[in-house]
Amino acid sequence: MRALAFALALAAPALALDIVELKDGRVLEVEAVSVSGDKLRVQLATPPGQHIAYTIPVEKVVPEYVYYAWAAGIPAADVEGHKALAAWARTQGLFKHAWKSYEAAAEHSASLKARMGDLGKEMHEEEATWNFTEAERLFREGDVATARYRVERILGGFADTKEAGRAEALLSIIIEREQFLSEQKIQEEIAKRARKQRRAMDKQLARIGKADEMVLKARLDRPAYAIRRLEWAAFAYRGAALEFSDLLPEVEVDDLRLTLKALLEDLEHRIARTFVRLADIRFVVGDIPGSLDAVHEVLAVDPDNKHATGLRERILDGGTAPAPATVVPVSYRLYGGYRVRLGSYPHAYPYPRRVGIHPCGSVYRVSFGGHFGLIPYR
């Protein structure tokens, strides 16, 4: 075990692993991703000796993932490439991303840099129009509450645009619609919104389930994969928490509201546990700043987390990777006729590893507490 821990502490990731999320909810683990025209080319993460690559239409991929894959393939001095990406991002409602691309292009284009002020005003108006168009669409589809939210967003953040007048007019229509709805109609609208909210919850629950799978796949003997998976899982948990937080004020059904509150409380624990594991693995492989960042993520949601505070103190006191880990035996039990020892790394979050000892003396690996690991019997 000492040799294994020492090798993990020195090992550098041999392979970059990225995540691509599709609009239908599927999540792909890929080794390489790039954008070519209207296609996203992905190379799946496969065992050594295998190669699977194919293309996906960009309209089937969550826009943020397309943006970052596209941006990664643009040379820093490619002004037209950055501008093309910015133009596409504007069509997807990613105005902050588009502005970031324009800023990258302006670093290598004096003419663009000179007109950034005018471009900012243009995009400000364009974003207001995009929000108004979305509000109209939502109102036509009967989602009055969300349409009102869009309109109020225009009046709050884009009151200086030409869309402010149209937004006020639409808000008046929305108020009239709300006033003249009968009680039965109101209840029908509430039930309809509740069904839509439940679908939104189910989508996030599916992501949470996928994140749980990622956490279970995060193995200490493959740190590069473990770190990527835990990072994606933490992002998914936090994204779901933000979605639930945004959804909670709009929920009008009591049982749905109670469910959301329970999910938010559970997600806080999941986020803390995931970042704790991420901090431990980064610490083991020698990524001290990354480990400290993960520790601070834990403390942000759980200030009294004893393991996070202890690891933080250890990092700040020493600031270096730990010595090769030794096993601290906890107890001995019988599982399936084998003598079993429970143990954990002294520096790590105490995820127990369970290892059975065959009568002939060999060591076999089993899962325990959602974690896989090997501990030699001594």
KENUSE-551868 format. One record per residue (C-alpha): chain; residue number from 0; x, y, z; residue in three letters. Coordinates in steps of 0.001 Angstrom, whole numbers. Layout:
<pts>
{pt A; NUM; {X; Y; Z}; ALA};
...
</pts>
This chain:
<pts>
{pt A; 0; {0; 0; 0}; MET};
{pt A; 1; {2892; 2347; 719}; ARG};
{pt A; 2; {4238; 1831; -2795}; ALA};
{pt A; 3; {794; 2459; -4316}; LEU};
{pt A; 4; {223; 5669; -2350}; ALA};
{pt A; 5; {3690; 6934; -3236}; PHE};
{pt A; 6; {3113; 6253; -6923}; ALA};
{pt A; 7; {-229; 8097; -6806}; LEU};
{pt A; 8; {1350; 11086; -5102}; ALA};
{pt A; 9; {3923; 11428; -7896}; LEU};
{pt A; 10; {1769; 10462; -10850}; ALA};
{pt A; 11; {667; 13141; -13330}; ALA};
{pt A; 12; {-2619; 12686; -15197}; PRO};
{pt A; 13; {-1844; 10713; -18336}; ALA};
{pt A; 14; {-5124; 11590; -19997}; LEU};
{pt A; 15; {-7431; 14594; -20038}; ALA};
{pt A; 16; {-11058; 13645; -19487}; LEU};
{pt A; 17; {-13896; 16032; -20386}; ASP};
{pt A; 18; {-17646; 15908; -19964}; ILE};
{pt A; 19; {-20189; 16777; -22680}; VAL};
{pt A; 20; {-23878; 17111; -21800}; GLU};
{pt A; 21; {-26620; 16752; -24420}; LEU};
{pt A; 22; {-29978; 18501; -24330}; LYS};
{pt A; 23; {-31764; 15167; -23875}; ASP};
{pt A; 24; {-29974; 14744; -20543}; GLY};
{pt A; 25; {-27281; 12285; -21627}; ARG};
{pt A; 26; {-23744; 12889; -20382}; VAL};
{pt A; 27; {-20698; 11691; -22349}; LEU};
{pt A; 28; {-17216; 11169; -20974}; GLU};
{pt A; 29; {-14812; 12131; -23754}; VAL};
{pt A; 30; {-11071; 12271; -24202}; GLU};
{pt A; 31; {-11207; 14914; -26928}; ALA};
{pt A; 32; {-13871; 17296; -28214}; VAL};
{pt A; 33; {-13842; 19897; -30990}; SER};
{pt A; 34; {-16240; 21890; -33148}; VAL};
{pt A; 35; {-16243; 21714; -36936}; SER};
{pt A; 36; {-18954; 23706; -38683}; GLY};
{pt A; 37; {-22314; 22704; -37206}; ASP};
{pt A; 38; {-20950; 19460; -35754}; LYS};
{pt A; 39; {-19361; 18623; -32425}; LEU};
{pt A; 40; {-16730; 15907; -32816}; ARG};
{pt A; 41; {-16193; 13762; -29729}; VAL};
{pt A; 42; {-13764; 10970; -28964}; GLN};
{pt A; 43; {-15181; 8829; -26198}; LEU};
{pt A; 44; {-13171; 7787; -23168}; ALA};
{pt A; 45; {-12426; 4108; -23840}; THR};
{pt A; 46; {-10109; 1434; -22450}; PRO};
{pt A; 47; {-6569; 1336; -23885}; PRO};
{pt A; 48; {-6462; -42; -27415}; GLY};
{pt A; 49; {-9983; 1091; -28324}; GLN};
{pt A; 50; {-11045; 4204; -30231}; HIS};
{pt A; 51; {-14597; 5504; -30658}; ILE};
{pt A; 52; {-15216; 8899; -32255}; ALA};
{pt A; 53; {-18252; 10436; -33951}; TYR};
{pt A; 54; {-19975; 13780; -34562}; THR};
{pt A; 55; {-23086; 15278; -32975}; ILE};
{pt A; 56; {-25105; 18226; -34366}; PRO};
{pt A; 57; {-24412; 21232; -32135}; VAL};
{pt A; 58; {-28136; 21915; -31729}; GLU};
{pt A; 59; {-28401; 18691; -29712}; LYS};
{pt A; 60; {-25713; 19773; -27230}; VAL};
{pt A; 61; {-26141; 22122; -24257}; VAL};
{pt A; 62; {-24873; 25462; -25680}; PRO};
{pt A; 63; {-22357; 26142; -22912}; GLU};
{pt A; 64; {-20470; 22931; -23728}; TYR};
{pt A; 65; {-20386; 23835; -27429}; VAL};
{pt A; 66; {-19069; 27286; -26571}; TYR};
{pt A; 67; {-16147; 26066; -24486}; TYR};
{pt A; 68; {-15234; 23294; -26952}; ALA};
{pt A; 69; {-15308; 25812; -29804}; TRP};
{pt A; 70; {-13337; 28435; -27855}; ALA};
{pt A; 71; {-10641; 25903; -26982}; ALA};
{pt A; 72; {-9907; 25375; -30677}; GLY};
{pt A; 73; {-9523; 29048; -31618}; ILE};
{pt A; 74; {-5957; 30446; -31672}; PRO};
{pt A; 75; {-5508; 33505; -29492}; ALA};
{pt A; 76; {-4779; 35776; -32482}; ALA};
{pt A; 77; {-7670; 34480; -34638}; ASP};
{pt A; 78; {-9869; 37564; -34522}; VAL};
{pt A; 79; {-12443; 36271; -37010}; GLU};
{pt A; 80; {-12686; 32967; -35139}; GLY};
{pt A; 81; {-13475; 34716; -31870}; HIS};
{pt A; 82; {-16000; 36964; -33596}; LYS};
{pt A; 83; {-17722; 33992; -35245}; ALA};
{pt A; 84; {-18032; 32266; -31878}; LEU};
{pt A; 85; {-19395; 35443; -30299}; ALA};
{pt A; 86; {-22002; 35788; -33047}; ALA};
{pt A; 87; {-23147; 32186; -32484}; TRP};
{pt A; 88; {-23273; 32662; -28700}; ALA};
{pt A; 89; {-25575; 35664; -29140}; ARG};
{pt A; 90; {-28069; 33504; -31037}; THR};
{pt A; 91; {-28141; 31110; -28064}; GLN};
{pt A; 92; {-28730; 33816; -25468}; GLY};
{pt A; 93; {-25171; 33462; -24128}; LEU};
{pt A; 94; {-24447; 37173; -24087}; PHE};
{pt A; 95; {-21832; 37074; -21314}; LYS};
{pt A; 96; {-19971; 34330; -23197}; HIS};
{pt A; 97; {-20224; 36329; -26418}; ALA};
{pt A; 98; {-18744; 39378; -24702}; TRP};
{pt A; 99; {-15836; 37271; -23461}; LYS};
{pt A; 100; {-15090; 36212; -27053}; SER};
{pt A; 101; {-15270; 39804; -28265}; TYR};
{pt A; 102; {-12797; 40801; -25566}; GLU};
{pt A; 103; {-10429; 38054; -26734}; ALA};
{pt A; 104; {-10731; 39284; -30331}; ALA};
{pt A; 105; {-10245; 42920; -29312}; ALA};
{pt A; 106; {-6845; 42054; -27833}; GLU};
{pt A; 107; {-5626; 41534; -31417}; HIS};
{pt A; 108; {-7807; 44011; -33300}; SER};
{pt A; 109; {-7473; 47734; -32760}; ALA};
{pt A; 110; {-10606; 48482; -34807}; SER};
{pt A; 111; {-12727; 46120; -32731}; LEU};
{pt A; 112; {-11265; 47455; -29511}; LYS};
{pt A; 113; {-12236; 50969; -30543}; ALA};
{pt A; 114; {-15871; 50025; -31044}; ARG};
{pt A; 115; {-16312; 47841; -27965}; MET};
{pt A; 116; {-18338; 50585; -26266}; GLY};
{pt A; 117; {-20856; 50716; -29117}; ASP};
{pt A; 118; {-20876; 46926; -29307}; LEU};
{pt A; 119; {-21708; 46718; -25601}; GLY};
{pt A; 120; {-24697; 49005; -26061}; LYS};
{pt A; 121; {-25822; 46990; -29080}; GLU};
{pt A; 122; {-25643; 43729; -27147}; MET};
{pt A; 123; {-27438; 45310; -24191}; HIS};
{pt A; 124; {-30383; 46120; -26461}; GLU};
{pt A; 125; {-30150; 42704; -28091}; GLU};
{pt A; 126; {-30271; 40897; -24755}; GLU};
{pt A; 127; {-33359; 42880; -23778}; ALA};
{pt A; 128; {-35021; 41879; -27064}; THR};
{pt A; 129; {-34065; 38238; -26512}; TRP};
{pt A; 130; {-35659; 38296; -23050}; ASN};
{pt A; 131; {-38814; 39935; -24398}; PHE};
{pt A; 132; {-39116; 37354; -27182}; THR};
{pt A; 133; {-38785; 34597; -24592}; GLU};
{pt A; 134; {-41417; 36286; -22407}; ALA};
{pt A; 135; {-43862; 36448; -25335}; GLU};
{pt A; 136; {-43262; 32788; -26184}; ARG};
{pt A; 137; {-43778; 31697; -22587}; LEU};
{pt A; 138; {-46961; 33763; -22325}; PHE};
{pt A; 139; {-48378; 32186; -25497}; ARG};
{pt A; 140; {-47560; 28736; -24125}; GLU};
{pt A; 141; {-49463; 29546; -20940}; GLY};
{pt A; 142; {-46505; 29850; -18607}; ASP};
{pt A; 143; {-47686; 33166; -17181}; VAL};
{pt A; 144; {-45496; 33100; -14064}; ALA};
{pt A; 145; {-42235; 32621; -15961}; THR};
{pt A; 146; {-43293; 35146; -18612}; ALA};
{pt A; 147; {-43857; 37675; -15859}; ARG};
{pt A; 148; {-40412; 36896; -14452}; TYR};
{pt A; 149; {-38834; 37622; -17855}; ARG};
{pt A; 150; {-40738; 40876; -18214}; VAL};
{pt A; 151; {-39803; 42028; -14726}; GLU};
{pt A; 152; {-36193; 41169; -15510}; ARG};
{pt A; 153; {-36331; 43527; -18504}; ILE};
{pt A; 154; {-37880; 46288; -16432}; LEU};
{pt A; 155; {-35285; 45765; -13718}; GLY};
{pt A; 156; {-32064; 45380; -15695}; GLY};
{pt A; 157; {-32909; 46798; -19127}; PHE};
{pt A; 158; {-35186; 49713; -18316}; ALA};
{pt A; 159; {-33009; 51947; -20505}; ASP};
{pt A; 160; {-33683; 49913; -23658}; THR};
{pt A; 161; {-36381; 50237; -26291}; LYS};
{pt A; 162; {-37961; 47008; -25029}; GLU};
{pt A; 163; {-38984; 48649; -21743}; ALA};
{pt A; 164; {-42189; 50058; -23255}; GLY};
{pt A; 165; {-43212; 46743; -24789}; ARG};
{pt A; 166; {-42339; 44986; -21537}; ALA};
{pt A; 167; {-44632; 47308; -19556}; GLU};
{pt A; 168; {-47445; 46663; -22029}; ALA};
{pt A; 169; {-46937; 42905; -21799}; LEU};
{pt A; 170; {-46851; 43121; -18011}; LEU};
{pt A; 171; {-50237; 44848; -18066}; SER};
{pt A; 172; {-51633; 42030; -20191}; ILE};
{pt A; 173; {-50164; 39477; -17829}; ILE};
{pt A; 174; {-51723; 41227; -14817}; ILE};
{pt A; 175; {-55120; 41307; -16544}; GLU};
{pt A; 176; {-54779; 37641; -17379}; ARG};
{pt A; 177; {-54029; 36863; -13764}; GLU};
{pt A; 178; {-56941; 38981; -12482}; GLN};
{pt A; 179; {-59612; 37473; -14728}; PHE};
{pt A; 180; {-58713; 33860; -14318}; LEU};
{pt A; 181; {-61428; 31986; -12464}; SER};
{pt A; 182; {-60571; 30067; -9324}; GLU};
{pt A; 183; {-60870; 26812; -11221}; GLN};
{pt A; 184; {-58661; 28135; -13964}; LYS};
{pt A; 185; {-56161; 29314; -11376}; ILE};
{pt A; 186; {-56051; 25839; -9884}; GLN};
{pt A; 187; {-55599; 24332; -13340}; GLU};
{pt A; 188; {-52780; 26738; -14057}; GLU};
{pt A; 189; {-51165; 25884; -10718}; ILE};
{pt A; 190; {-51414; 22165; -11486}; ALA};
{pt A; 191; {-50005; 22732; -14955}; LYS};
{pt A; 192; {-47108; 24719; -13588}; ARG};
{pt A; 193; {-46563; 22073; -10921}; ALA};
{pt A; 194; {-46291; 19383; -13604}; ARG};
{pt A; 195; {-43763; 21485; -15468}; LYS};
{pt A; 196; {-41879; 22122; -12232}; GLN};
{pt A; 197; {-41856; 18400; -11491}; ARG};
{pt A; 198; {-40434; 17735; -14946}; ARG};
{pt A; 199; {-37717; 20296; -14237}; ALA};
{pt A; 200; {-37066; 18573; -10914}; MET};
{pt A; 201; {-36917; 15162; -12600}; ASP};
{pt A; 202; {-34356; 16477; -15067}; LYS};
{pt A; 203; {-32156; 17694; -12225}; GLN};
{pt A; 204; {-32691; 14446; -10317}; LEU};
{pt A; 205; {-31445; 12566; -13370}; ALA};
{pt A; 206; {-28303; 14722; -13320}; ARG};
{pt A; 207; {-27925; 14041; -9623}; ILE};
{pt A; 208; {-28196; 10320; -10327}; GLY};
{pt A; 209; {-25501; 10600; -12985}; LYS};
{pt A; 210; {-23373; 12589; -10555}; ALA};
{pt A; 211; {-23803; 9816; -7985}; ASP};
{pt A; 212; {-22504; 7341; -10578}; GLU};
{pt A; 213; {-19511; 9599; -11224}; MET};
{pt A; 214; {-18750; 9681; -7508}; VAL};
{pt A; 215; {-18916; 5901; -7301}; LEU};
{pt A; 216; {-16522; 5612; -10265}; LYS};
{pt A; 217; {-14000; 7960; -8668}; ALA};
{pt A; 218; {-11260; 5567; -7601}; ARG};
{pt A; 219; {-8064; 6503; -5838}; LEU};
{pt A; 220; {-5961; 4227; -8054}; ASP};
{pt A; 221; {-6978; 6342; -11112}; ARG};
{pt A; 222; {-6630; 9911; -9811}; PRO};
{pt A; 223; {-6922; 11700; -13176}; ALA};
{pt A; 224; {-10307; 10120; -13824}; TYR};
{pt A; 225; {-11363; 10468; -10183}; ALA};
{pt A; 226; {-10646; 14201; -10110}; ILE};
{pt A; 227; {-12541; 14870; -13348}; ARG};
{pt A; 228; {-15508; 12807; -12228}; ARG};
{pt A; 229; {-15682; 14399; -8810}; LEU};
{pt A; 230; {-15376; 17870; -10370}; GLU};
{pt A; 231; {-18279; 17125; -12733}; TRP};
{pt A; 232; {-20343; 15620; -9932}; ALA};
{pt A; 233; {-19763; 18662; -7697}; ALA};
{pt A; 234; {-20725; 20948; -10615}; PHE};
{pt A; 235; {-23892; 18890; -11202}; ALA};
{pt A; 236; {-24847; 18939; -7523}; TYR};
{pt A; 237; {-24266; 22677; -7276}; ARG};
{pt A; 238; {-26127; 23335; -10536}; GLY};
{pt A; 239; {-29086; 21303; -9304}; ALA};
{pt A; 240; {-29053; 23218; -6023}; ALA};
{pt A; 241; {-29123; 26533; -7903}; LEU};
{pt A; 242; {-31987; 25304; -10114}; GLU};
{pt A; 243; {-33951; 24157; -7063}; PHE};
{pt A; 244; {-33262; 27461; -5281}; SER};
{pt A; 245; {-34548; 29400; -8299}; ASP};
{pt A; 246; {-37565; 27108; -8594}; LEU};
{pt A; 247; {-38556; 27206; -4918}; LEU};
{pt A; 248; {-40077; 30750; -4895}; PRO};
{pt A; 249; {-42244; 29854; -7906}; GLU};
{pt A; 250; {-43659; 26628; -6437}; VAL};
{pt A; 251; {-47270; 26923; -5294}; GLU};
{pt A; 252; {-47929; 23309; -4245}; VAL};
{pt A; 253; {-47081; 22511; -640}; ASP};
{pt A; 254; {-45793; 18945; -1120}; ASP};
{pt A; 255; {-43624; 20053; -4009}; LEU};
{pt A; 256; {-42214; 22890; -1908}; ARG};
{pt A; 257; {-41396; 20501; 949}; LEU};
{pt A; 258; {-39718; 18114; -1491}; THR};
{pt A; 259; {-37587; 20907; -2893}; LEU};
{pt A; 260; {-36513; 22003; 581}; LYS};
{pt A; 261; {-35537; 18425; 1459}; ALA};
{pt A; 262; {-33591; 18081; -1791}; LEU};
{pt A; 263; {-31741; 21327; -1162}; LEU};
{pt A; 264; {-30745; 20162; 2305}; GLU};
{pt A; 265; {-29570; 16812; 921}; ASP};
{pt A; 266; {-27594; 18500; -1854}; LEU};
{pt A; 267; {-25661; 20536; 685}; GLU};
{pt A; 268; {-24431; 17288; 2218}; HIS};
{pt A; 269; {-23634; 15805; -1205}; ARG};
{pt A; 270; {-21675; 18885; -2237}; ILE};
{pt A; 271; {-19699; 18809; 999}; ALA};
{pt A; 272; {-18941; 15063; 727}; ARG};
{pt A; 273; {-17902; 15357; -2914}; THR};
{pt A; 274; {-15561; 18277; -2339}; PHE};
{pt A; 275; {-14110; 16491; 683}; VAL};
{pt A; 276; {-13190; 13522; -1509}; ARG};
{pt A; 277; {-11890; 15854; -4202}; LEU};
{pt A; 278; {-9732; 17655; -1647}; ALA};
{pt A; 279; {-8341; 14346; -402}; ASP};
{pt A; 280; {-7430; 13024; -3857}; ILE};
{pt A; 281; {-5853; 16310; -4921}; ARG};
{pt A; 282; {-3893; 16297; -1683}; PHE};
{pt A; 283; {-2692; 12731; -2304}; VAL};
{pt A; 284; {-1433; 13541; -5823}; VAL};
{pt A; 285; {298; 16707; -4630}; GLY};
{pt A; 286; {-2132; 19364; -5909}; ASP};
{pt A; 287; {-2013; 21435; -2728}; ILE};
{pt A; 288; {-3676; 24644; -4106}; PRO};
{pt A; 289; {-6440; 22559; -5717}; GLY};
{pt A; 290; {-6979; 20660; -2485}; SER};
{pt A; 291; {-7258; 23912; -554}; LEU};
{pt A; 292; {-9787; 25250; -3086}; ASP};
{pt A; 293; {-11921; 22143; -2601}; ALA};
{pt A; 294; {-11665; 22501; 1176}; VAL};
{pt A; 295; {-12974; 26070; 919}; HIS};
{pt A; 296; {-15883; 24807; -1207}; GLU};
{pt A; 297; {-16767; 22436; 1629}; VAL};
{pt A; 298; {-16548; 25155; 4256}; LEU};
{pt A; 299; {-18793; 27390; 2146}; ALA};
{pt A; 300; {-21717; 24973; 2640}; VAL};
{pt A; 301; {-20633; 23319; 5897}; ASP};
{pt A; 302; {-18507; 25696; 8010}; PRO};
{pt A; 303; {-18330; 23184; 10878}; ASP};
{pt A; 304; {-17042; 20267; 8788}; ASN};
{pt A; 305; {-14344; 18786; 11004}; LYS};
{pt A; 306; {-12495; 16954; 8257}; HIS};
{pt A; 307; {-12347; 20031; 6008}; ALA};
{pt A; 308; {-11095; 22249; 8817}; THR};
{pt A; 309; {-8549; 19623; 9822}; GLY};
{pt A; 310; {-7275; 19194; 6281}; LEU};
{pt A; 311; {-7089; 22970; 5862}; ARG};
{pt A; 312; {-5001; 23303; 8996}; GLU};
{pt A; 313; {-2748; 20499; 7807}; ARG};
{pt A; 314; {-2269; 22152; 4412}; ILE};
{pt A; 315; {-1558; 25575; 5906}; LEU};
{pt A; 316; {860; 24103; 8431}; ASP};
{pt A; 317; {2793; 21954; 5968}; GLY};
{pt A; 318; {1733; 22922; 2485}; GLY};
{pt A; 319; {3198; 19771; 930}; THR};
{pt A; 320; {1848; 16436; -206}; ALA};
{pt A; 321; {1532; 13773; 2502}; PRO};
{pt A; 322; {4008; 11004; 3071}; ALA};
{pt A; 323; {2975; 7610; 1696}; PRO};
{pt A; 324; {-147; 6572; 3550}; ALA};
{pt A; 325; {-325; 3745; 6024}; THR};
{pt A; 326; {-3389; 1801; 6986}; VAL};
{pt A; 327; {-4958; 2331; 10356}; VAL};
{pt A; 328; {-6923; -764; 11321}; PRO};
{pt A; 329; {-10330; -49; 12733}; VAL};
{pt A; 330; {-11864; -3451; 13405}; SER};
{pt A; 331; {-11991; -7033; 12230}; TYR};
{pt A; 332; {-15116; -8818; 11089}; ARG};
{pt A; 333; {-16228; -11873; 9138}; LEU};
{pt A; 334; {-17802; -11397; 5714}; TYR};
{pt A; 335; {-18720; -14435; 3671}; GLY};
{pt A; 336; {-16394; -16674; 5632}; GLY};
{pt A; 337; {-13374; -14385; 5227}; TYR};
{pt A; 338; {-11617; -12377; 7873}; ARG};
{pt A; 339; {-11999; -8704; 6987}; VAL};
{pt A; 340; {-10307; -5564; 8224}; ARG};
{pt A; 341; {-11774; -2046; 7970}; LEU};
{pt A; 342; {-9279; 766; 7561}; GLY};
{pt A; 343; {-8708; 4226; 6107}; SER};
{pt A; 344; {-5945; 6623; 5194}; TYR};
{pt A; 345; {-5081; 8692; 8266}; PRO};
{pt A; 346; {-5064; 11908; 6224}; HIS};
{pt A; 347; {-8175; 11267; 4205}; ALA};
{pt A; 348; {-11881; 11507; 4726}; TYR};
{pt A; 349; {-12710; 8260; 6489}; PRO};
{pt A; 350; {-14280; 6280; 3652}; TYR};
{pt A; 351; {-13819; 2699; 4901}; PRO};
{pt A; 352; {-12243; 182; 2545}; ARG};
{pt A; 353; {-13088; -3460; 3023}; ARG};
{pt A; 354; {-10711; -6214; 2018}; VAL};
{pt A; 355; {-11235; -9915; 2553}; GLY};
{pt A; 356; {-8358; -12290; 3157}; ILE};
{pt A; 357; {-8637; -15563; 1319}; HIS};
{pt A; 358; {-7542; -18589; 3379}; PRO};
{pt A; 359; {-4584; -18951; 998}; CYS};
{pt A; 360; {-3457; -15393; 1815}; GLY};
{pt A; 361; {-4502; -13538; -1348}; SER};
{pt A; 362; {-6231; -10146; -1210}; VAL};
{pt A; 363; {-9464; -9467; -3033}; TYR};
{pt A; 364; {-11167; -6104; -3554}; ARG};
{pt A; 365; {-14807; -5388; -2717}; VAL};
{pt A; 366; {-16930; -2270; -2346}; SER};
{pt A; 367; {-17862; -759; 978}; PHE};
{pt A; 368; {-19647; 2493; 1649}; GLY};
{pt A; 369; {-19772; 3298; -2073}; GLY};
{pt A; 370; {-15970; 3210; -2482}; HIS};
{pt A; 371; {-13610; 698; -4010}; PHE};
{pt A; 372; {-10150; 211; -2612}; GLY};
{pt A; 373; {-7389; -2247; -1781}; LEU};
{pt A; 374; {-5887; -2644; 1660}; ILE};
{pt A; 375; {-3202; -5279; 2197}; PRO};
{pt A; 376; {-3695; -7454; 5212}; TYR};
{pt A; 377; {-856; -7284; 7704}; ARG};
</pts>
